[in-house]
């Protein structure tokens, strides 16, 4: 079974979001277990969620997984500039 490039990108973004939620929940629970009050733990978990989502999307973009190169357009990151 072959997915379209836009469906693949959507699945990658959903994967990044789900892993970000997991990282945020773990960070919030660990912060709460370390003695932080509930509002502080929620803020800590939210910060972890945002940081992990940003990192995930940046890495996926740097690897070329999120660009439109599969649809016939070429991106600067995929071109061989040296030759």
N, C-alpha and C positions, 0 to 999 in steps of 0.2 A: 504494500500500500504506500502510495506517495502523496505527501501533503504539499499543498501550495506554499510558496515562500511566505505569504502573509499569514497563513495558518501556523507555520513553523515559528515565525517571529512572535505571534500571539502566545503560543505555548511556552516559548522561552521567557516572555515577560511574566506570564502566570507562574512559571516555575521560580523566577526571581522573587516574585511577591510572596509566594507561599514559604520559601526558605527565609525570607525577611521576617515574616510573621513568626516563624519558629524561633529565629534568633532573638527577636524582640521579647517573646514570651520567656525564653530561657534567661535572658539578661534581666528582665524584670523580676522573675522569681528568685534568681540568685541575689539580686540587689535587696529584695525584701528579706530573704533569709539572712543577709548580712547585717540587718538591723535598720534598714531604711523604712520610713513610713510608707504607707500604700501610695499616696500621691507621688512621692519621690521615686518609688519603684516603677510606677507607670510612666513617668517622664523618662526615666533611665531606659526602660524597654522601648519606648517610642524613639528615643535617640538611636538605639541600636538598630531598630527597624529601618529608619531612614538611612543610616550609615551603610547597612548591609545591602539595601536596595540600590543605593547609589553605586556602591562598589560592584555589585553584580551586573548592573546595566553598563557600567563603564568597561568592565572586562569583556562582556559580550560584544559591545560595540567595537572595542579594540581588536577583538578576534575576527570581526567582520560578520558576526552571526546576525546582526540586526540591520545591516544595510541592504539596499535594494539591488545588490550585484547579481542575484539569482534571476532577476526579471529582465536581464539584458542590458542594464546600465552598469557602467564600471565606476568604481570609486577610486579615489586617489590612494587609499590604503592598499588596494589590491594591484596597482600598477607597479611595474618594475621600473623605478626611476633611474636606476644605474645604467641601463643599456639604451 
